[in-house]
Amino acid sequence: MALVLSDRVKETSVTSGTGSVTLTGAFGGFVSFSAGIGNGNTTYYAIENDTRWEIGIGTYTSAGNSLSRDTVLGSSSSGSKITLDG
């Protein structure tokens, strides 16, 4: 498991709640986490959900195409995980 930083990685999601984010495909003009980060690697992430936001460090897992939210570095929710609407 390595820390991997990659430009132009962005995916959509319909995940609800505060758990891991299930990714549903690369956003136009970007690459997927699978292609840009790779299975089992950690990376910085940013999540936006309406006016809420969260930045942190997570781990990408190809089984289930998901990104865990391991460490929140900052958020609009006083530094905690934001609740996603889906």
N, C-alpha and C positions, 0 to 999 in steps of 0.2 A: 504494500500500500504506500503510494507516494503522493505528495502534494503536487497536483498538476494544474497549471494555469494555461488557459487557451483563449485566444481571441474569438469573438463572434460565435459563442455558444449560447443558444437561447431556445427554450422549448415552452410549449403551452401545457396547461394542466387543468383538470376539472376536480382536483382534490379538495375535500372539505376537512376542516378541523385543524389540529396542530401537529399531526404526525408527519411521517415521511410524505414527500410529494411524488405522486405517480405522474410521470411525464408522458405526454401524448403526441409528441412530434415536434420537429424543428420549426421555428417561426421563419417565415419567408426571408431568404437571404442569409440565414444563420445555419450552423451545423448542430447536430444533436449532441447530447452529453456522451452518448456511446462513441461517437466519432471524435469528439474533441477532448474528452476527459478519460474515458476508458474504465472498464469494470474494476471495482475495488479501490479506486483512487479517490483521494479527498480533493476538494477544491473550494474556493470562495464562491458564494452565491448571493444573489439578490432576488427577492420576491416582492412583487407589487400586486396588491389586490384592492382595487378601487383606490381609496386614499391611504390605505395601510401599506406599510413596507417593512421589510426585514432583511438584514444582511448577516451573513454568517459563514461558517465552514461546515460542509457536509460531505457525505460519501456517496458516490454513484454506484449503484448495483444494477447490472444488466438484467438479471433475473427479476422480472417485474418492472423493469425500466424505471427505477425510482431513485430519488435523492433524499438521503436522511438529513435531518436538520440537527447536527451534532452540537454545534456551539453557536449561539446567537451573539454577534458582536455589537449589534444595535438594532433597534426597531422603533416603530411608532407606538408600540405597546410597552413603553417603559423598559425596554431591553429584553422583553420576553418574546416567545414565539407569538406571531399573530394568528388569529383564527381565520382560515381560508374559507371562502364562500362556495367554492366549487365552480 
